[in-house]
């Protein structure tokens, strides 16, 4: 994660759900392609964000089925 401890947050934030379609590492760079519904993203905020550098946090939301308890 980027160390932003000495920086003051003055930018904009945009959160949305997306699926990672693909990622590729090449010459020290990583390209991540995501699929998201345009209904979930404020495109005006996205447009204003892309003109600056960004910090990205990826969080995985996983659902795991729990085993049913065995009744003896």
C-alpha positions in Angstrom: 0.0 0.0 0.0 1.2 3.5 -0.7 2.6 5.4 2.3 0.5 8.5 2.5 1.3 9.3 6.1 2.9 12.6 5.3 0.2 13.7 2.9 -3.0 15.6 3.4 -6.0 14.1 1.6 -7.4 16.8 -0.6 -8.7 14.7 -3.5 -11.9 13.0 -4.3 -12.9 9.4 -3.5 -14.9 7.0 -5.6 -16.0 3.6 -4.5 -17.7 1.0 -6.6 -18.0 -2.7 -7.1 -16.2 -4.3 -9.9 -14.8 -7.6 -11.2 -11.2 -7.9 -12.2 -11.3 -9.0 -15.8 -7.5 -9.3 -16.2 -4.2 -8.2 -14.9 -0.7 -8.2 -16.4 2.7 -7.3 -15.1 5.3 -6.1 -17.6 8.6 -4.3 -17.0 7.7 -3.3 -13.5 4.3 -2.0 -14.3 0.9 -3.7 -13.5 -2.1 -3.1 -15.7 -5.5 -4.0 -14.1 -8.6 -4.3 -16.2 -11.9 -4.1 -14.3 -15.5 -4.5 -15.3 -18.1 -2.3 -13.4 -21.6 -1.1 -14.1 -21.7 2.5 -15.2 -24.8 2.8 -13.1 -22.6 2.4 -10.0 -20.0 5.0 -10.9 -20.4 8.7 -10.9 -18.7 9.4 -14.2 -18.2 13.1 -13.4 -16.2 12.2 -10.3 -14.2 9.6 -12.3 -13.4 12.1 -15.0 -12.1 14.6 -12.4 -10.1 11.9 -10.7 -8.3 10.5 -13.7 -6.5 13.9 -14.3 -4.4 13.2 -11.2 -2.4 10.3 -9.8 -4.5 7.9 -7.7 -4.0 5.5 -4.8 -5.8 2.2 -5.3 -7.0 -0.1 -2.5 -8.4 -3.5 -3.7 -10.6 -5.3 -1.2 -11.9 -8.8 -1.9 -15.4 -9.6 -0.7 -15.7 -13.3 -0.4 -18.6 -15.5 0.6 -17.8 -18.9 2.0 -20.5 -21.4 2.8 -20.2 -22.8 6.2 -20.6 -26.5 6.7 -23.8 -27.6 8.3 -23.4 -28.9 11.8 -23.6 -32.6 12.2 -26.3 -33.7 14.6 -25.6 -37.0 16.3 
